[in-house]
Amino acid sequence: LWAACAGAGRPADPLVRQRLAQCRIDAELFRLHNARTLATLARGELIGAEASLVKLFWAEASQRLYEVATDVLGPANQLADGDWVRGLLTTRANSIQGGTSEIQRTIIGERLLGLPREPRA
């Protein structure tokens, strides 16, 4: 994304730089979440509800990444290179696959935070 924005002269805009920096921070946080998960598995421990936290974080961070890309690069880039647009659409599906974000939030609330269970219908 940085290379595409640099090629379009966009990093000169401080708001664009701020949005790109947030994407980089999100990517680093995701890397650290995955490192923790791998360390847990390497110790022979099971991962439980923590996996919901990682899945929810990545679903939201990847949506932000592709939203920034399509916003910052603009419509001309979307026509020239449809990868960012396809990615944006794919992130919507990713937030549903493996359990919707709402389900992941419920798991995090009940199992990680110890909140009361939601009433069942």
VOPAGU-2260 file (C-alpha; in pm, 1 decimal, decimal comma):
REM VOPAGU-2260
SITE   aa  ch    i         X         Y         Z
SITE  LEU   A    0       0,0       0,0       0,0
SITE  TRP   A    1     283,0     237,9      85,1
SITE  ALA   A    2     443,8     178,3    -256,0
SITE  ALA   A    3     115,1     235,8    -437,9
SITE  CYS   A    4      55,0     556,5    -242,3
SITE  ALA   A    5     412,1     675,7    -297,4
SITE  GLY   A    6     375,4     616,7    -671,1
SITE  ALA   A    7      64,2     835,1    -665,3
SITE  GLY   A    8     236,9    1108,1    -461,0
SITE  ARG   A    9      -4,8    1060,4    -171,8
SITE  PRO   A   10     237,6    1041,0     127,3
SITE  ALA   A   11     289,6    1418,5     103,8
SITE  ASP   A   12     -54,4    1455,5     263,7
SITE  PRO   A   13     -22,8    1432,9     645,5
SITE  LEU   A   14    -368,4    1273,3     680,1
SITE  VAL   A   15    -271,0    1002,8     431,9
SITE  ARG   A   16      52,5     939,2     624,9
SITE  GLN   A   17    -148,3     908,7     946,1
SITE  ARG   A   18    -385,9     654,1     790,2
SITE  LEU   A   19     -93,9     456,3     645,1
SITE  ALA   A   20      77,3     458,1     985,4
SITE  GLN   A   21    -237,9     314,4    1146,1
SITE  CYS   A   22    -238,6      34,3     887,9
SITE  ARG   A   23     123,9     -42,3     974,0
SITE  ILE   A   24      42,8     -45,6    1346,1
SITE  ASP   A   25    -247,9    -283,7    1281,3
SITE  ALA   A   26     -18,2    -516,3    1085,6
SITE  GLU   A   27     237,9    -517,5    1367,1
SITE  LEU   A   28     -28,5    -588,0    1629,6
SITE  PHE   A   29    -154,3    -877,9    1418,7
SITE  ARG   A   30     201,5   -1012,8    1389,7
SITE  LEU   A   31     237,7    -999,0    1768,7
SITE  HIS   A   32     -99,1   -1169,7    1824,0
SITE  ASN   A   33      11,4   -1450,3    1591,8
SITE  ALA   A   34     350,5   -1480,4    1764,1
SITE  ARG   A   35     171,1   -1524,5    2097,2
SITE  THR   A   36     -57,8   -1789,0    1946,4
SITE  LEU   A   37     239,0   -1978,9    1798,3
SITE  ALA   A   38     423,6   -1964,3    2132,1
SITE  THR   A   39     117,5   -2104,9    2308,7
SITE  LEU   A   40      93,6   -2390,4    2060,0
SITE  ALA   A   41     470,1   -2454,4    2080,8
SITE  ARG   A   42     430,3   -2506,4    2457,7
SITE  GLY   A   43     171,1   -2772,2    2379,3
SITE  GLU   A   44    -112,4   -2563,2    2517,4
SITE  LEU   A   45    -449,9   -2525,2    2353,4
SITE  ILE   A   46    -572,7   -2193,4    2228,9
SITE  GLY   A   47    -928,0   -2115,9    2314,2
SITE  ALA   A   48   -1126,4   -1798,2    2314,8
SITE  GLU   A   49    -807,0   -1601,0    2245,6
SITE  ALA   A   50    -842,6   -1716,2    1884,6
SITE  SER   A   51   -1166,4   -1515,6    1867,5
SITE  LEU   A   52    -974,9   -1205,5    1969,6
SITE  VAL   A   53    -721,2   -1254,8    1690,5
SITE  LYS   A   54    -990,2   -1332,4    1432,5
SITE  LEU   A   55   -1196,2   -1027,6    1527,6
SITE  PHE   A   56    -891,1    -800,5    1526,9
SITE  TRP   A   57    -779,2    -915,5    1183,8
SITE  ALA   A   58   -1129,6    -893,6    1035,0
SITE  GLU   A   59   -1152,5    -529,4    1141,3
SITE  ALA   A   60    -789,6    -436,1    1064,2
SITE  SER   A   61    -801,3    -584,3     715,2
SITE  GLN   A   62   -1122,3    -395,0     643,0
SITE  ARG   A   63    -952,8     -73,0     756,0
SITE  LEU   A   64    -650,3    -147,4     535,2
SITE  TYR   A   65    -853,4    -195,1     220,4
SITE  GLU   A   66   -1080,6      99,2     299,9
SITE  VAL   A   67    -773,5     321,6     333,9
SITE  ALA   A   68    -633,8     184,9       7,4
SITE  THR   A   69    -949,2     249,6    -190,2
SITE  ASP   A   70   -1000,9     593,2     -30,5
SITE  VAL   A   71    -643,3     713,3     -68,3
SITE  LEU   A   72    -570,1     572,1    -412,6
SITE  GLY   A   73    -900,2     690,8    -554,0
SITE  PRO   A   74   -1124,0     571,7    -834,1
SITE  ALA   A   75    -858,9     581,1   -1109,4
SITE  ASN   A   76    -650,7     321,9    -927,1
SITE  GLN   A   77    -954,2     106,5    -866,2
SITE  LEU   A   78   -1011,7      85,6   -1238,8
SITE  ALA   A   79    -645,5      32,4   -1328,3
SITE  ASP   A   80    -576,1    -229,8   -1063,3
SITE  GLY   A   81    -877,5    -407,5    -918,9
SITE  ASP   A   82    -675,8    -585,8    -647,8
SITE  TRP   A   83    -760,6    -328,2    -382,0
SITE  VAL   A   84   -1130,7    -337,5    -467,0
SITE  ARG   A   85   -1135,8    -719,6    -469,9
SITE  GLY   A   86    -952,5    -715,0    -139,1
SITE  LEU   A   87   -1207,7    -477,3       7,9
SITE  LEU   A   88   -1491,5    -707,2     -94,9
SITE  THR   A   89   -1304,1   -1012,6      34,2
SITE  THR   A   90   -1260,6    -854,8     378,2
SITE  ARG   A   91   -1637,2    -836,8     410,3
SITE  ALA   A   92   -1660,6   -1211,6     354,4
SITE  ASN   A   93   -1371,7   -1271,3     596,9
SITE  SER   A   94   -1568,5   -1108,4     878,0
SITE  ILE   A   95   -1836,0   -1375,2     828,1
SITE  GLN   A   96   -1622,9   -1684,7     761,9
SITE  GLY   A   97   -1530,2   -1875,2    1073,7
SITE  GLY   A   98   -1799,4   -1701,5    1276,8
SITE  THR   A   99   -1934,6   -1352,0    1239,6
SITE  SER   A  100   -1769,8   -1065,4    1422,0
SITE  GLU   A  101   -2074,8   -1049,0    1649,0
SITE  ILE   A  102   -2025,4   -1412,1    1750,6
SITE  GLN   A  103   -1654,8   -1347,6    1811,1
SITE  ARG   A  104   -1744,3   -1053,3    2037,4
SITE  THR   A  105   -1984,9   -1273,5    2233,2
SITE  ILE   A  106   -1715,3   -1539,5    2280,3
SITE  ILE   A  107   -1464,0   -1276,2    2393,5
SITE  GLY   A  108   -1712,4   -1121,9    2635,3
SITE  GLU   A  109   -1829,7   -1447,2    2789,1
SITE  ARG   A  110   -1511,8   -1655,7    2788,2
SITE  LEU   A  111   -1229,7   -1402,4    2816,5
SITE  LEU   A  112   -1393,8   -1121,2    3009,3
SITE  GLY   A  113   -1629,4   -1336,1    3217,5
SITE  LEU   A  114   -1938,1   -1134,2    3129,2
SITE  PRO   A  115   -2278,7   -1296,8    3183,3
SITE  ARG   A  116   -2405,6   -1514,5    2901,5
SITE  GLU   A  117   -2642,8   -1362,5    2654,3
SITE  PRO   A  118   -3005,1   -1474,3    2702,2
SITE  ARG   A  119   -3084,6   -1765,5    2473,5
SITE  ALA   A  120   -3409,9   -1761,4    2283,4
